Amino acid sequence: MVSIKLFATVAAMLAPVLSVRGHGYLTNPNVTIDGFMKSGYSATIDRGTRWGPFDHPKYGYGSNATLSYFADLFASKGYNSLGEFIVENQKLETAASNTECGLTLLKESERSKLPTSDLEFSEFNHIGPCEVWCDKTKVLFANNCQNKYPGAPAKVPFDHAKCANANRMTIYWLAMHGDPWQVYVNCAWLQGGKGRGLPPVVKGQGPVKKGAGSKSVLAITPSNEMEKVAQEADGMNGGENETREETEPPSIEASPAKCSRRQMVVSYIQQRFVTRVN
């Protein structure tokens, strides 16, 4: 058995990670995710490798530069939707991720009601576009959802008529605060529907990042301070380079690489805690 003190210690260790490193997921309609990190990103898009150096003389620096760059790139490549852009270019981060729905799962017993007013997303806490579909009907698109839908949770108005009798709602969000960009895809299966249904965008399964899904072993005890754990996580990728921050000047916001490592720390702590409880 695990003592109450151990439980409290683990909770205290997790709190700063969740509050600082948390990201976004659908909260209304609700989604089903098998695991602890509901807010984790499922894939990345390596902008620098795929499309070359960022043209600072043309676009400048900061959030507006990033968004302008993406708008030009999106148009020049002939994409019809953000979902298409993501599915074609994403690299899945873990073996649990899938092209259609990220980390979300279909459980018939946990289908959600279609919201009677706005749909709700926990928070768009990074710049970047988002897009919502009901089955194969595009419901909305915004170039910068952090700006258009502020707040936590973010309340997103949508056309209910486009979702009448829909089997599932899919949201795509591309967080563009660094390179690589982070991909968030959620599917919420709705009451009245049946089965998985067809995705909004039908493409081949994205590649899985090398080493994704493997378990890393850290020497962590409940008495460790969170920063020590984070430092160990920062070193467990075998000298992996820090994320390139080409589109914005340095800031205090965590880079995608560190987000990923913190994610792994939280997952490890959760797995170790559950193992000890059992």
N, C-alpha and C positions, 0 to 999 in steps of 0.2 A: 504493500500500500504506500501511497505517496502522501506525505504530510501536507497539512494546510499551508505550512510555511513554504514548502517547495512550490506549491501551486501559486501562492502569492508572489514568490520570487520570479517565477517564469512569466507571470502576468505583467509584473513590473518591467521585466526585460523587454517584453514584446511591445509595451505601450508606446515608447518613443519611436519605434520602427513603424508601427501602424499609423501613428499620427503624422509623421514626417514623410514617410515613404509611400503612403497609401495612394492609390490611383482610382480608377473609375469602373463602375459596373452598373447595370440596370437594377433599380430597386423597385420600380413599378412600371410595367409588370416585373415580377420577380424572376430571377434566373436560378438554375440549379448548377452548382459547381462541386465536384467531388474533391474536397480538400479544403485547406485553410485559407489560401490566398485568393479570395474572390476578386481582389482588385489587381491581380497580376496581369502583365501583358503576355500575350500568347506567341508573338512573333516580332521580328524586327525587319526594317528595310534599311540596308546600308547605302545611304544616299551617296556618300563620297566614292565608294567603290563602283557603284552602278552608273553614276552620271558625271563623275569627275569633280574637280575642285569647284568650290563655291565662288561665283563671280562677284566679289565684294565691290569692285568699281561700279558694277551695274546695279547691284541690289542694296549695297550698304551693309549695315549690321543691325542686329536686334530682331524683335518679333516680326515687325512689318516686312523686313527684308526676307525672312524665311517664308512668310505667307505669300509674298509676291513671287518669289522663286518657285514655290510649289504651283501657284496658279499658272505660270508660264509653262512649267514642265508638264502639268496635267493636260493643258490645251495642246501643246506641241506633240504629245504622244498619242493624241486621239482617243483618250479614255472617255467613256460615257458615264462612268460612275466611280465614286470612291471605292466601292466594293470591288469593282473590276481591277482598279489600280492596286489595291491591297493584295488580292488573291494572286495576281500575276507576279508581284514583286516580293512578297513576304518570304521570310525564312523562319520556319517554325522553331520556337525556342526549346520546347520539351516534347517528349514522346506522347504526352497527354494532350498536346495541342492538336487541333484539326483546322483545316482551311476554312470550312464553313462557319464554325461557331466558336473558334478559339478554345477556351477551357470550359465552356458551358455544355451541359448534357441534357438529353431528353429523358425525363421520367414522367410517364403518363399520369402517375398519381400526384404529381406536383405541378400540373398545368396552372397557369395564372389567368386571372381575369384581365380583359382589356381595360386599361384605365378609362374612367368616365370623364376625366378632364385631361390634364397634361400627363405625359409619361415622365418618369423621374429617373435621373442618372445620379449616382452618388456625388460626383463632382468632376467637372472638366478642369483639372488643376494644371494643365499644360496647354500651350497654344496648339492649334491644329484643327483640321476639318473633321466633321462627323456627318454621318448619313444614316437614315433609318428606312427600312423596308418592311412591308407586310407581305409575306409570301414573295411574289415576284413583281410587286408594285412599289416603286420608289415613293416614299412618303415625304421626305424632306432632305435637304442638304444645306450645310452652312460651312463657310470657308474658315471660320474661327469660332468654334463652339465655346471656348473659354470666355470670349467676349460677348457672344450672343446669348448664352445661357449661363449666367453667373449663379453663384450660390451653391449651397450644399444642403440638401440635394439640389441639383440643377433641374428646373422645371421646363420641359420642352413641349410647347403646344404642337399638336399634329392634327391632320385631317382624319377624323374618325371614319368618314365614309370610305376612305381608301383601305381601311383595316377591317371593314365589316366582313364577318365570317372567315377571317384569316386564321390559318393554322399556326403561324409563328411570326414573331416580330424579330428582326435582325438589326442590330446597330453596329456600325463601324466607326471607330474613332482612331485617328492617327496623331499621336503626341509627337510634336516636332521641336522639342526643347533642346535637342542635341542630335548628334549623329552616332549611332544609327537611330532612326525614328522608331518609336514603339507602336505596336499594333494592338488594339483592343477590339475584339469582336465578341458580342454577346448575342445569343439566341434565347428568346423567351417563347416557349410553346404555350399557346392560348387555349382556354377552355372552349369546348365545342369542336375543336379540331381532333385529328387522329393521325398518328404516325409522324415520321420525321418530316416528310414533305421535301420538295425541291428547294435548293438554296437560291437566293436572288441571282448569284453569279455562279455559273457552272464552269469551273476550270480544273486543271489537274492539281493534285495535292502538292503543296509547297514543300521545298526541301527542308529536312530537319537539320538543325544546327549540329555540327560535329560534337559528340559528347553529350548531347541533350538527353535528359532522362537518367543519366548515371548519378549515383549517390556519392556525394563527397563526405568524407569523414572528418569531423572537427573534434578536438579535445575540449569539450565544453562541460562545465559543471554549473549548477544553479548559482554558485557564488560569484561567477565571473560577472564583471560589469559589461554592459552592452557594447561599449566602445572597444573593449578588448576582443569581444566576439567579432565585431565588425572588422577590426584590423586583421584577424585571422582569416576572415572571409575574403578580404581584399588580396590576400596572398595565396589563396588556394587555387587560382586559375593558372598556375604555372608561368607567372610573369606576363600575363595578358596585358596588353597596352591599355591605357586609360582611353575612355571614349573621346573621340575627336569632337571638339566644340568649335566648328568652323563658322556656323551661321550666327552666333551671338558671342559677345564678349563674356569673359568669365563671370560667373555669378555664384551665389551660395546655394543655388538649387542643385540637387544631386543629379549627376550624369546618368544616362541610361545604364552604363556598365555597373555603376555603384548600385543603382536601383536593382539590377539583376542579382548582384551579390547579396544585398540585404534581403532580397526575396528568398534566396537560398538559405540564409541564416535563419529566417523565420520558419521556413519549411523544416529545417533540421531540428530546431528547438521543439517544434510541434510534434514531429515524428518521435523524437527522443522522449518527450513527455508522455505521449500516448503509450509508447513501448513500456515505460516504467510503470504506468498506471496498470497496464494489463499484466 
